[in-house]
């Protein structure tokens, strides 16, 4: 069993506990009765149908599981739980009794704005994080939230704590540093540790003299020291060293048994130097001189070890189970439960067996919906916290492009799905897993099947920071593959969309957006042609797309229709190799589309249908006349696929469909 707690007024400094109905009931009103649209199974004649939540799951925020004991000495697993999406997004604490599996779900105070990535469980029984523009604390013993101090409306990234119990945290994206003294409840703001034009990810640790050290990723590695008494900041490595290191995937920074801090950047092709940090200075060392003492930068305890002995040997939040190991080494499994409004859907695709498939994100849950039985199922992928950005159906298989690994996967829907690591799974099976994928298309935007029936092309941006993307080409018949590096394409742009031209050449739409943590270089997204089968780039085209060419689709006559960042549709003529017409779609409101923004398809009536966030647009491909086909009853996020006359798409965590004209 579990109980759930919410809060009446986010303006109050202290919150009282109360019970509330389950989130599932709330979803009935949010989904089932929204704009008068029936829930799943009601009134088949209505064009719009809400098929329900694809995956009522969740996951712990990164580093978001710690253990403690309450006032009665009961061992608790404390999970910073991420569930929901968009208007239904929920951030809560899940308190799991490690002896019985009984759980209590406590909602974070609701405020508009970003939530914290980082969490901290101090030695004085308080759980700390940020909610929008407030630094908040939760009393584990009393089960009460309270706001403490205002902070910038950013996301706290990492915490640490010094030997006197003062808590430090750094915020994304500007790397503001704060300290909080629990004894007198004073919050101090030091401001940004460094001024940059790109988003910074700060990682923190303290030495035994009280100095605070901050490692920065991704765009350029940085290592800085903060004197907490004076607020003085010192950059510990020179700019030439930073340029030489370049982009970093991660920064290891931790306190050792000798009281000193050690830091090391993880690079795209290996690791950088070890740095020993002490009393505000740094020196390069061959290796750390002492074993690691702090875990998750906590100098006093391991976050998964209970104060009374034993530990959490493993936890699978998505599948609601944990493994507890006693002080004597004996292991047992506990099952727990929680409410979830579902997690965001990133891709939707009609499968070869007449069912609808897709993926949610954070965590990755792969779902299957049967339009005949209306049954919805979902499975994990070994605790994967990414998402399948794009899915295509080819022959009797489904193929997907996975964030953040950039892996190309193959799934046989006839065989059971294996909920295990992608490195071990046979279904789905990773067709490509070389290391360079993360730095070229770790954030995949498009998966495309060539008309020869043998080749798949996967393109995107780097997972983080590195400017420019690449394309992976895979031959399904031979298993041979080829990687097009950013230097083979446009070095400062990623790959967002593709369409095939008459004769087999590929038209590629690019994005000028920098990956997370990167610095934008190009001013606008371009298009170019990949000659088939040699894959040489030729004929770069300026579509005046703004930042990106979001989607491309080839029409029956060979012309290609594209939609741009500027909410404009254009027509590309393969004979003249130019853009021949443009129409604005701005009147229909914001754009739809996930990380792989597939938003267009041709309907049974021959018209082109385009997903916008608040409407489905119908466009005549001959005259380019367009109109609002339907007002969306719930905000449209991702799609798009067609099955038996119904257009399927997602709205947050829910799968929806719309019966197109001519699809009766």
Secondary structure, DSSP 4 states (H G I P E B T S, - for coil): -EEEE--S-TT-SB----B---HHHHHIIIIISGGG---TTS-TTSSEEEEEES----EEEEEEEEEEE-TT--EEEEEEEEEB-GGG-EEEEEEEETTT--EEEEEPPP-SS-B-S--EE-TTSEEEEEETTEEEEEETTTTEEEEEEE--SSEEEEEEE-TTS-EEEEEETT-EEEEEETTTTEEEEEEESS--SS--EEEEEE-TTS-EEEEEESSS-EEEEE-TTT--EEE-S-HHHHHHH--EEEEEEEEBTTS-EEEEEEETTEEEEEEEEETTEEEEESS-SS-B--BTTBSS--TTB-TTS-EEEEEETTTTEEEEE-TTS-EEEEE-------B-EEEEEE-TTS-EEEEESSS--EEEE-TTT--EEEE-STT--SEEEEEEEETTEEEEEEETT--EEEE-TTSPP--S-TTT-SSSEEEE--TTHHHHHSEEEEEEE-TTSSEEEEEEE-SSS-----EEEEETTT--EEEE-GGGS-TT-EEEEEEEPTTS-EEEEEE-PPPTT-----SS--EEEE-TTT--EEEEE----TTBEEEEEE-TTS-EEEEETTSEEEEEETTTTEEEEEEE-GGG-SB---SS---EEE-TTS-EEEEBSSEEEEE-TTT--EEEEEE-SS---SEEEEETTEEEEEETTEEEEEEPTT--
